[in-house]
Amino acid sequence: MKFSVREQDGVTILAPKGKIMGGPDSTELQEKLRDLIKGNTKRVIIDLAEVDWMNSTGLGIMIAGLTTMRTAAGELKLSRVTDKIQSLLVITKLVTVFESYDSVDEAIKSFTK
């Protein structure tokens, strides 16, 4: 899994591409979140527009990221969740755990509420 990182309006946006299924790629994503926290980043969006699939390990990575951010008094939100991943979040009831937005801009605005 590849991902890009950018900042917009004081919010860090991680944009993974491909599949989130565990293995070495997942470690890279978790390490990036830890690095952001060490750098005092408190607001993160994961833009899922280019994620083809996510399995249970991928969900675990997302939950671990959310927990890590909340423990550090930060927030992690999702944007542009694909239909496949949205159905996975609904089935697992994680749709009630993650804040999810239709666009990156909407997610960014939600931090100022």
PADREN-698959 format. One record per residue: residue number from 1; residue in one letter; x, y, z of N, C-alpha, C, O in turn. Coordinates in nm, 4 decimals. Each point is the difference from the previous one (the first is absolute). Last residue first. Layout:
+-----+---------+----------+----------+----------+----------+----------+----------+----------+----------+----------+----------+----------+----------+
! num ! residuo !       nu !       nv !       nw !      cau !      cav !      caw !       cu !       cv !       cw !       ou !       ov !       ow !
+-----+---------+----------+----------+----------+----------+----------+----------+----------+----------+----------+----------+----------+----------+
! NUM !       A !        X !        Y !        Z !        X !        Y !        Z !        X !        Y !        Z !        X !        Y !        Z !
...
+-----+---------+----------+----------+----------+----------+----------+----------+----------+----------+----------+----------+----------+----------+
//
This chain:
+-----+---------+----------+----------+----------+----------+----------+----------+----------+----------+----------+----------+----------+----------+
! num ! residuo !       nu !       nv !       nw !      cau !      cav !      caw !       cu !       cv !       cw !       ou !       ov !       ow !
+-----+---------+----------+----------+----------+----------+----------+----------+----------+----------+----------+----------+----------+----------+
! 113 !       K !  -1.5628 !   2.2977 !   1.4287 !  -0.1325 !   0.0079 !   0.0648 !   0.0149 !   0.0010 !   0.1494 !  -0.0997 !   0.0062 !   0.0720 !
! 112 !       T !   0.4503 !  -0.0607 !  -0.4134 !  -0.0201 !   0.1345 !   0.0551 !  -0.1343 !   0.0157 !   0.0693 !  -0.0313 !   0.1077 !   0.0506 !
! 111 !       F !   0.1761 !  -0.5082 !  -0.2814 !   0.0941 !   0.0224 !   0.1102 !  -0.0224 !   0.1356 !   0.0663 !   0.0396 !   0.0198 !   0.1149 !
! 110 !       S !  -0.2761 !  -0.1642 !  -0.5108 !  -0.0542 !  -0.0600 !   0.1230 !   0.0919 !   0.0207 !   0.1202 !  -0.0455 !  -0.0077 !   0.1141 !
! 109 !       K !   0.1649 !   0.1387 !  -0.5653 !  -0.0912 !   0.0952 !   0.0667 !  -0.0522 !  -0.0554 !   0.1315 !  -0.0279 !   0.0764 !   0.0924 !
! 108 !       I !   0.2894 !  -0.3608 !  -0.3639 !   0.0823 !   0.1075 !   0.0552 !  -0.0876 !   0.0998 !   0.0762 !   0.0351 !   0.0420 !   0.1102 !
! 107 !       A !  -0.2519 !  -0.3832 !  -0.3440 !   0.0700 !  -0.0550 !   0.1175 !   0.0850 !   0.1077 !   0.0669 !   0.0047 !   0.0094 !   0.1227 !
! 106 !       E !  -0.2164 !   0.0985 !  -0.5281 !  -0.0995 !  -0.0143 !   0.1085 !   0.0664 !  -0.0511 !   0.1269 !  -0.0304 !   0.0470 !   0.1096 !
! 105 !       D !   0.3004 !  -0.0276 !  -0.4934 !  -0.0330 !   0.1346 !   0.0483 !  -0.1024 !  -0.0041 !   0.1134 !   0.0134 !   0.0729 !   0.0983 !
! 104 !       V !   0.1003 !  -0.4720 !  -0.3248 !   0.1093 !   0.0419 !   0.0879 !  -0.0323 !   0.1366 !   0.0592 !   0.0244 !   0.0240 !   0.1182 !
! 103 !       S !  -0.4422 !  -0.3219 !  -0.2567 !   0.1146 !   0.0633 !  -0.0650 !   0.1058 !   0.0358 !   0.1040 !  -0.0283 !   0.0086 !   0.1194 !
! 102 !       D !  -0.3676 !  -0.2488 !   0.0027 !  -0.0023 !  -0.0249 !  -0.1444 !   0.1188 !   0.0605 !  -0.0732 !   0.0381 !  -0.0481 !  -0.1067 !
! 101 !       Y !  -0.0282 !  -0.1311 !   0.6303 !  -0.0498 !   0.1124 !  -0.0787 !   0.0124 !  -0.0304 !  -0.1481 !   0.0868 !  -0.0765 !  -0.0422 !
! 100 !       S !  -0.0800 !  -0.1522 !   0.5899 !   0.0271 !  -0.0164 !  -0.1416 !  -0.0673 !   0.1120 !  -0.0786 !  -0.1129 !   0.0391 !   0.0297 !
!  99 !       E !   0.2762 !  -0.2425 !   0.4933 !  -0.0668 !   0.1114 !  -0.0676 !   0.0421 !  -0.0077 !  -0.1455 !   0.1188 !  -0.0096 !  -0.0309 !
!  98 !       F !  -0.1328 !  -0.4227 !   0.3725 !   0.0750 !   0.0944 !  -0.0823 !  -0.0897 !   0.1126 !  -0.0496 !  -0.1141 !  -0.0227 !  -0.0402 !
!  97 !       V !  -0.0766 !  -0.3163 !   0.3110 !   0.1254 !   0.0330 !   0.0676 !   0.0763 !   0.1091 !  -0.0746 !   0.0545 !   0.0916 !   0.0615 !
!  96 !       T !  -0.4624 !  -0.3073 !  -0.2128 !  -0.0334 !   0.0808 !   0.1177 !   0.1248 !   0.0471 !   0.0741 !  -0.0092 !   0.0859 !   0.0877 !
!  95 !       V !   0.0355 !  -0.3752 !  -0.4591 !  -0.0527 !   0.1250 !  -0.0530 !  -0.0389 !   0.0933 !   0.1155 !  -0.0060 !   0.1217 !  -0.0176 !
!  94 !       L !   0.1454 !  -0.5761 !   0.0669 !   0.1033 !   0.1010 !   0.0189 !  -0.0406 !   0.1349 !  -0.0578 !   0.0672 !   0.1009 !   0.0211 !
!  93 !       K !  -0.2958 !  -0.5476 !  -0.0269 !  -0.0494 !   0.1066 !   0.0869 !   0.1059 !   0.1053 !   0.0323 !  -0.0179 !   0.0806 !   0.0912 !
!  92 !       T !   0.0233 !  -0.4649 !  -0.4061 !   0.0756 !  -0.0151 !   0.1249 !  -0.0421 !   0.1021 !   0.1060 !   0.0531 !   0.0009 !   0.1111 !
!  91 !       I !  -0.2568 !   0.0059 !  -0.5432 !  -0.0125 !  -0.1384 !   0.0485 !   0.0672 !  -0.0179 !   0.1355 !  -0.0522 !  -0.0694 !   0.0872 !
!  90 !       V !   0.1029 !   0.4857 !  -0.3101 !  -0.1375 !  -0.0200 !   0.0465 !  -0.0155 !  -0.1384 !   0.0613 !  -0.0549 !  -0.0138 !   0.1093 !
!  89 !       L !   0.4641 !   0.1219 !  -0.3130 !  -0.0161 !   0.0773 !   0.1235 !  -0.1400 !  -0.0174 !   0.0588 !  -0.0164 !  -0.0047 !   0.1220 !
!  88 !       L !   0.1033 !  -0.1903 !  -0.5395 !   0.0785 !  -0.0685 !   0.1020 !  -0.0125 !   0.0715 !   0.1351 !  -0.0124 !  -0.0648 !   0.1039 !
!  87 !       S !  -0.1763 !   0.2669 !  -0.4792 !  -0.0796 !  -0.1167 !   0.0378 !   0.0715 !  -0.0814 !   0.1078 !  -0.0646 !  -0.0557 !   0.0888 !
!  86 !       Q !   0.2958 !   0.4211 !  -0.2687 !  -0.1150 !   0.0466 !   0.0782 !  -0.0853 !  -0.1180 !   0.0445 !  -0.0450 !  -0.0038 !   0.1145 !
!  85 !       I !   0.3994 !  -0.0759 !  -0.4088 !   0.0480 !   0.0202 !   0.1367 !  -0.1131 !   0.0492 !   0.0893 !  -0.0062 !  -0.0360 !   0.1175 !
!  84 !       K !  -0.0914 !  -0.0226 !  -0.5732 !   0.0423 !  -0.1288 !   0.0568 !   0.0421 !   0.0154 !   0.1459 !  -0.0381 !  -0.0800 !   0.0855 !
!  83 !       D !  -0.0703 !   0.4723 !  -0.3361 !  -0.1181 !  -0.0807 !   0.0336 !   0.0382 !  -0.1322 !   0.0660 !  -0.0639 !  -0.0419 !   0.0966 !
!  82 !       T !   0.4087 !   0.4447 !  -0.0350 !  -0.0610 !  -0.0684 !  -0.1142 !  -0.1186 !  -0.0854 !   0.0459 !  -0.0124 !  -0.0317 !   0.1182 !
!  81 !       V !   0.2051 !   0.4940 !   0.1067 !  -0.0045 !  -0.1450 !   0.0220 !  -0.0711 !  -0.0645 !  -0.1180 !  -0.1109 !   0.0402 !  -0.0353 !
!  80 !       R !   0.2739 !   0.4416 !   0.1559 !  -0.0198 !  -0.0660 !  -0.1296 !   0.0076 !  -0.1528 !   0.0107 !   0.0718 !  -0.0657 !  -0.0753 !
!  79 !       S !   0.1096 !   0.2729 !   0.5104 !  -0.0689 !   0.0702 !  -0.1081 !  -0.0037 !  -0.0887 !  -0.1238 !   0.0812 !  -0.0908 !  -0.0175 !
!  78 !       L !   0.0043 !   0.0858 !   0.6061 !   0.0072 !  -0.0619 !  -0.1323 !  -0.0699 !   0.0885 !  -0.1017 !  -0.0966 !   0.0693 !   0.0319 !
!  77 !       K !   0.3704 !   0.0242 !   0.4693 !  -0.1274 !  -0.0087 !  -0.0707 !   0.0233 !  -0.0606 !  -0.1377 !   0.1120 !  -0.0005 !  -0.0511 !
!  76 !       L !   0.1261 !   0.0997 !   0.5732 !   0.0187 !  -0.0626 !  -0.1303 !  -0.1376 !  -0.0161 !  -0.0616 !  -0.0907 !  -0.0558 !   0.0618 !
!  75 !       E !   0.3561 !   0.3541 !   0.3683 !  -0.1189 !  -0.0519 !  -0.0670 !   0.0393 !  -0.0597 !  -0.1350 !   0.0886 !   0.0510 !  -0.0686 !
!  74 !       G !   0.1635 !   0.0523 !   0.5913 !  -0.0199 !   0.0391 !  -0.1384 !  -0.1288 !  -0.0592 !  -0.0548 !  -0.0746 !  -0.0684 !   0.0701 !
!  73 !       A !   0.3238 !   0.0068 !   0.3662 !  -0.0904 !   0.1158 !  -0.0033 !  -0.0178 !   0.0550 !  -0.1414 !  -0.0202 !   0.1199 !  -0.0192 !
!  72 !       A !   0.2506 !  -0.5326 !   0.1423 !   0.0875 !   0.1173 !  -0.0061 !  -0.0810 !   0.1306 !  -0.0082 !   0.0536 !   0.1040 !  -0.0382 !
!  71 !       T !  -0.2781 !  -0.5165 !   0.0410 !   0.0855 !  -0.0081 !   0.1183 !   0.0919 !   0.1218 !   0.0079 !   0.0331 !   0.0464 !   0.1091 !
!  70 !       R !  -0.2967 !  -0.1037 !  -0.4957 !  -0.0806 !   0.0435 !   0.1148 !   0.0811 !  -0.0023 !   0.1294 !  -0.0165 !   0.0880 !   0.0845 !
!  69 !       M !   0.2219 !  -0.2512 !  -0.4804 !  -0.0246 !   0.1440 !  -0.0092 !  -0.0784 !   0.0498 !   0.1207 !   0.0336 !   0.1042 !   0.0563 !
!  68 !       T !   0.0387 !  -0.5666 !  -0.0896 !   0.1277 !   0.0690 !   0.0191 !  -0.0199 !   0.1511 !  -0.0020 !   0.0544 !   0.0712 !   0.0844 !
!  67 !       T !  -0.4242 !  -0.3406 !  -0.1910 !   0.0334 !  -0.0101 !   0.1422 !   0.1283 !   0.0757 !   0.0319 !   0.0073 !   0.0719 !   0.0997 !
!  66 !       L !  -0.1321 !  -0.1080 !  -0.5509 !  -0.0962 !   0.0833 !   0.0717 !   0.0325 !   0.0033 !   0.1491 !   0.0006 !   0.1064 !   0.0619 !
!  65 !       G !   0.2495 !  -0.3988 !  -0.3270 !   0.0329 !   0.1388 !  -0.0313 !  -0.0901 !   0.0970 !   0.0737 !   0.0465 !   0.1002 !   0.0543 !
!  64 !       A !  -0.1408 !  -0.5587 !  -0.0253 !   0.1229 !   0.0308 !   0.0740 !   0.0419 !   0.1452 !  -0.0236 !   0.0439 !   0.0679 !   0.0929 !
!  63 !       I !  -0.4024 !  -0.2277 !  -0.3437 !  -0.0401 !   0.0136 !   0.1404 !   0.1214 !   0.0359 !   0.0857 !  -0.0086 !   0.0858 !   0.0879 !
!  62 !       M !   0.0879 !  -0.1820 !  -0.5388 !  -0.0754 !   0.1252 !   0.0116 !  -0.0410 !   0.0257 !   0.1454 !   0.0087 !   0.1127 !   0.0486 !
!  61 !       I !   0.1992 !  -0.5193 !  -0.1491 !   0.0967 !   0.1085 !  -0.0159 !  -0.0701 !   0.1346 !   0.0180 !   0.0524 !   0.0900 !   0.0657 !
!  60 !       G !  -0.3192 !  -0.4722 !  -0.0746 !   0.0762 !   0.0062 !   0.1244 !   0.1018 !   0.1128 !  -0.0021 !   0.0217 !   0.0674 !   0.1007 !
!  59 !       L !  -0.2567 !  -0.1658 !  -0.4936 !  -0.0880 !   0.0653 !   0.0977 !   0.0707 !   0.0161 !   0.1334 !  -0.0126 !   0.1033 !   0.0658 !
!  58 !       G !   0.2386 !  -0.3468 !  -0.3903 !  -0.0052 !   0.1412 !  -0.0364 !  -0.0895 !   0.0793 !   0.0940 !   0.0333 !   0.1118 !   0.0392 !
!  57 !       T !  -0.0265 !  -0.5736 !   0.0041 !   0.1273 !   0.0539 !   0.0468 !   0.0074 !   0.1497 !  -0.0308 !   0.0476 !   0.0787 !   0.0818 !
!  56 !       S !  -0.4132 !  -0.3176 !  -0.2467 !  -0.0112 !   0.0199 !   0.1447 !   0.1293 !   0.0549 !   0.0596 !  -0.0036 !   0.0775 !   0.0956 !
!  55 !       N !  -0.0449 !   0.0418 !  -0.6017 !  -0.0462 !  -0.1198 !   0.0714 !  -0.0035 !   0.0293 !   0.1497 !   0.0152 !   0.1149 !   0.0414 !
!  54 !       M !  -0.0558 !   0.1847 !  -0.5234 !   0.0558 !  -0.0049 !   0.1337 !  -0.0539 !  -0.1264 !   0.0665 !  -0.1202 !  -0.0261 !  -0.0040 !
!  53 !       W !   0.1757 !   0.2914 !  -0.5254 !  -0.0547 !  -0.0994 !   0.0913 !   0.0694 !   0.0094 !   0.1343 !   0.1141 !   0.0451 !   0.0103 !
!  52 !       D !  -0.0452 !   0.2749 !  -0.3685 !  -0.0840 !  -0.0976 !  -0.0685 !  -0.0706 !  -0.0942 !   0.0967 !  -0.1157 !  -0.0367 !  -0.0202 !
!  51 !       V !   0.2980 !   0.5620 !   0.0516 !   0.0197 !  -0.1301 !   0.0637 !  -0.1001 !  -0.0974 !  -0.0617 !  -0.1211 !   0.0202 !   0.0078 !
!  50 !       E !   0.1677 !   0.4665 !  -0.0889 !   0.0729 !  -0.0902 !  -0.0891 !   0.0348 !  -0.1338 !   0.0643 !   0.0917 !  -0.0693 !  -0.0441 !
!  49 !       A !  -0.3439 !   0.4209 !   0.2747 !  -0.0526 !  -0.0004 !  -0.1370 !   0.0679 !  -0.1012 !  -0.0909 !  -0.0638 !  -0.0546 !  -0.0899 !
!  48 !       L !   0.1037 !   0.1958 !   0.5863 !  -0.0087 !  -0.1388 !  -0.0495 !  -0.0469 !  -0.0106 !  -0.1449 !  -0.0367 !  -0.1088 !  -0.0444 !
!  47 !       D !   0.2849 !   0.4509 !   0.4284 !  -0.0796 !   0.0106 !  -0.1223 !   0.0012 !  -0.1369 !  -0.0681 !   0.1027 !  -0.0437 !  -0.0519 !
!  46 !       I !  -0.0183 !   0.2375 !   0.5672 !   0.0413 !  -0.1061 !  -0.0925 !  -0.0987 !   0.0036 !  -0.1156 !  -0.1187 !  -0.0280 !   0.0164 !
!  45 !       I !   0.2873 !   0.4113 !   0.3632 !  -0.1060 !  -0.0566 !  -0.0838 !   0.0627 !  -0.1120 !  -0.0815 !   0.1084 !   0.0160 !  -0.0561 !
!  44 !       V !   0.0189 !   0.2845 !   0.5380 !   0.0365 !  -0.0840 !  -0.1142 !  -0.1267 !  -0.0489 !  -0.0702 !  -0.0987 !  -0.0369 !   0.0637 !
!  43 !       R !   0.3204 !   0.3739 !   0.3564 !  -0.1159 !  -0.0123 !  -0.0891 !   0.0420 !  -0.0724 !  -0.1278 !   0.0810 !   0.0498 !  -0.0782 !
!  42 !       K !   0.2250 !   0.0574 !   0.4344 !  -0.1187 !  -0.0398 !   0.0761 !  -0.1220 !  -0.0227 !  -0.0887 !  -0.1010 !  -0.0534 !   0.0459 !
!  41 !       T !   0.6854 !   0.0856 !  -0.0211 !  -0.1155 !   0.0085 !  -0.0884 !  -0.1207 !  -0.0548 !   0.0743 !   0.0047 !  -0.1102 !   0.0547 !
!  40 !       N !   0.4748 !   0.1418 !   0.0940 !  -0.1095 !   0.0768 !   0.0594 !  -0.1160 !   0.0258 !  -0.0965 !  -0.0721 !   0.0987 !   0.0146 !
!  39 !       G !   0.4732 !  -0.3847 !  -0.0647 !   0.0163 !   0.1355 !  -0.0527 !  -0.1114 !   0.0930 !   0.0444 !  -0.0131 !   0.1110 !  -0.0515 !
!  38 !       K !  -0.0029 !  -0.5655 !   0.1668 !   0.1254 !   0.0502 !   0.0582 !   0.0280 !   0.1430 !  -0.0452 !   0.0592 !   0.0786 !   0.0740 !
!  37 !       I !  -0.4233 !  -0.2958 !  -0.2698 !  -0.0289 !   0.0310 !   0.1401 !   0.1240 !   0.0558 !   0.0690 !  -0.0080 !   0.0973 !   0.0750 !
!  36 !       L !   0.0560 !  -0.2534 !  -0.5127 !  -0.0813 !   0.1219 !   0.0009 !  -0.0295 !   0.0436 !   0.1432 !   0.0066 !   0.1186 !   0.0324 !
!  35 !       D !   0.2117 !  -0.5279 !  -0.0955 !   0.0892 !   0.1121 !  -0.0305 !  -0.0756 !   0.1328 !   0.0029 !   0.0508 !   0.1005 !   0.0497 !
!  34 !       R !  -0.3005 !  -0.4967 !  -0.0040 !   0.0813 !   0.0238 !   0.1204 !   0.0941 !   0.1183 !  -0.0200 !   0.0174 !   0.0818 !   0.0903 !
!  33 !       L !  -0.2661 !  -0.2247 !  -0.4613 !  -0.0877 !   0.0613 !   0.0997 !   0.0767 !   0.0310 !   0.1286 !  -0.0181 !   0.1064 !   0.0593 !
!  32 !       K !   0.2463 !  -0.3411 !  -0.3911 !  -0.0233 !   0.1371 !  -0.0440 !  -0.0901 !   0.0722 !   0.1001 !   0.0251 !   0.1158 !   0.0337 !
!  31 !       E !   0.0507 !  -0.5738 !   0.0286 !   0.1188 !   0.0782 !   0.0349 !  -0.0174 !   0.1467 !  -0.0403 !   0.0444 !   0.0898 !   0.0715 !
!  30 !       Q !  -0.3809 !  -0.3943 !  -0.1978 !  -0.0003 !   0.0186 !   0.1445 !   0.1189 !   0.0855 !   0.0442 !  -0.0149 !   0.0873 !   0.0854 !
!  29 !       L !  -0.0036 !  -0.2109 !  -0.5369 !  -0.1076 !   0.0935 !   0.0306 !  -0.0044 !   0.0291 !   0.1509 !  -0.0141 !   0.1154 !   0.0406 !
!  28 !       E !   0.3170 !  -0.4422 !  -0.1894 !   0.0408 !   0.1314 !  -0.0497 !  -0.1051 !   0.1063 !   0.0332 !   0.0346 !   0.1112 !   0.0401 !
!  27 !       T !  -0.1269 !  -0.5618 !   0.0471 !   0.0957 !   0.0512 !   0.0977 !   0.0433 !   0.1405 !  -0.0394 !   0.0170 !   0.0870 !   0.0853 !
!  26 !       S !  -0.2826 !  -0.3295 !  -0.3813 !  -0.0786 !   0.0519 !   0.1111 !   0.0897 !   0.0593 !   0.1068 !  -0.0354 !   0.0994 !   0.0635 !
!  25 !       D !   0.2300 !  -0.3165 !  -0.4368 !  -0.0622 !   0.1269 !  -0.0378 !  -0.0764 !   0.0621 !   0.1161 !   0.0025 !   0.1216 !   0.0188 !
!  24 !       P !   0.1939 !  -0.5592 !   0.0185 !   0.0957 !   0.1107 !   0.0133 !  -0.0612 !   0.1366 !  -0.0327 !   0.0358 !   0.1011 !   0.0603 !
!  23 !       G !  -0.4056 !  -0.4507 !   0.0629 !   0.1354 !  -0.0237 !  -0.0492 !   0.0873 !   0.1227 !   0.0157 !  -0.0340 !   0.0913 !   0.0753 !
!  22 !       G !  -0.5102 !  -0.0555 !  -0.1477 !   0.0986 !  -0.0489 !   0.0958 !   0.1350 !  -0.0205 !  -0.0643 !   0.0242 !   0.0418 !  -0.1132 !
!  21 !       M !  -0.4173 !   0.1361 !  -0.1163 !  -0.0217 !  -0.1391 !   0.0389 !   0.1036 !  -0.0539 !   0.0981 !   0.0079 !  -0.1214 !   0.0192 !
!  20 !       I !  -0.2140 !   0.5289 !  -0.3578 !   0.0501 !   0.0064 !   0.1374 !  -0.0289 !  -0.1365 !   0.0609 !  -0.1119 !  -0.0281 !   0.0428 !
!  19 !       K !   0.1812 !   0.2151 !  -0.5819 !  -0.0695 !  -0.0806 !   0.1007 !   0.0631 !   0.0227 !   0.1369 !   0.1215 !   0.0162 !   0.0118 !
!  18 !       G !  -0.0992 !   0.3555 !  -0.4064 !   0.0067 !  -0.1457 !  -0.0123 !  -0.0829 !  -0.0692 !   0.1058 !  -0.1156 !   0.0352 !   0.0234 !
!  17 !       K !   0.3198 !   0.4465 !   0.0756 !  -0.0452 !  -0.0499 !  -0.1309 !   0.0139 !  -0.1508 !  -0.0022 !   0.0973 !  -0.0551 !   0.0515 !
!  16 !       P !  -0.1309 !   0.5096 !   0.3336 !   0.0503 !  -0.1304 !  -0.0445 !  -0.0584 !  -0.0379 !  -0.1363 !  -0.1071 !   0.0466 !  -0.0388 !
!  15 !       A !   0.1771 !   0.4206 !   0.3129 !  -0.0794 !  -0.0552 !  -0.1098 !   0.0606 !  -0.1321 !  -0.0463 !   0.0838 !  -0.0022 !  -0.0901 !
!  14 !       L !  -0.0958 !   0.3995 !   0.5165 !   0.0659 !  -0.1210 !  -0.0492 !  -0.0911 !  -0.0598 !  -0.1065 !  -0.1194 !  -0.0189 !   0.0230 !
!  13 !       I !   0.1745 !   0.5275 !   0.2192 !  -0.0829 !  -0.0925 !  -0.0775 !   0.0878 !  -0.1137 !  -0.0497 !   0.0966 !   0.0217 !  -0.0732 !
!  12 !       T !  -0.1110 !   0.3975 !   0.4744 !   0.0813 !  -0.0925 !  -0.0785 !  -0.0912 !  -0.1012 !  -0.0663 !  -0.0863 !  -0.0592 !   0.0647 !
!  11 !       V !   0.0020 !   0.5895 !   0.1018 !  -0.0431 !  -0.1391 !   0.0146 !   0.0886 !  -0.0864 !  -0.0892 !   0.0237 !   0.0344 !  -0.1158 !
!  10 !       G !  -0.0190 !   0.4541 !   0.1324 !   0.0403 !  -0.0502 !   0.1308 !  -0.0424 !  -0.1424 !   0.0292 !   0.0104 !  -0.0460 !   0.1137 !
!   9 !       D !  -0.0968 !   0.2627 !  -0.5415 !  -0.0659 !   0.0743 !   0.1081 !   0.0304 !  -0.0568 !   0.1385 !  -0.0880 !  -0.0057 !   0.0859 !
!   8 !       Q !   0.2760 !  -0.3055 !  -0.4149 !  -0.0909 !   0.1026 !  -0.0505 !  -0.0709 !   0.0625 !   0.1188 !  -0.0632 !  -0.0707 !   0.0785 !
!   7 !       E !   0.4940 !  -0.3014 !  -0.2407 !  -0.0657 !   0.0792 !   0.1024 !  -0.0858 !   0.1061 !  -0.0663 !   0.0388 !   0.0603 !  -0.1001 !
!   6 !       R !   0.1631 !  -0.5912 !  -0.0275 !   0.0012 !   0.1435 !  -0.0261 !  -0.0692 !   0.0720 !   0.1141 !  -0.0675 !  -0.0615 !   0.0824 !
!   5 !       V !   0.2566 !  -0.4565 !  -0.2861 !  -0.0278 !   0.0811 !   0.1178 !   0.0062 !   0.1456 !  -0.0421 !   0.0938 !   0.0423 !  -0.0676 !
!   4 !       S !  -0.1661 !  -0.5767 !  -0.1645 !   0.0584 !   0.1335 !  -0.0041 !  -0.0430 !   0.0741 !   0.1260 !  -0.1005 !  -0.0329 !   0.0630 !
!   3 !       F !   0.1716 !  -0.5196 !  -0.1963 !  -0.0852 !   0.1091 !   0.0438 !   0.0756 !   0.1311 !  -0.0097 !   0.1223 !   0.0056 !   0.0126 !
!   2 !       K !  -0.1448 !  -0.5847 !  -0.1560 !   0.0677 !   0.1286 !  -0.0057 !  -0.0940 !   0.1036 !   0.0609 !  -0.1220 !  -0.0164 !  -0.0020 !
!   1 !       M !   0.1731 !  -0.5467 !   0.0351 !  -0.0838 !   0.1173 !   0.0000 !   0.0887 !   0.1242 !   0.0000 !   0.0929 !   0.0118 !   0.0798 !
+-----+---------+----------+----------+----------+----------+----------+----------+----------+----------+----------+----------+----------+----------+
//
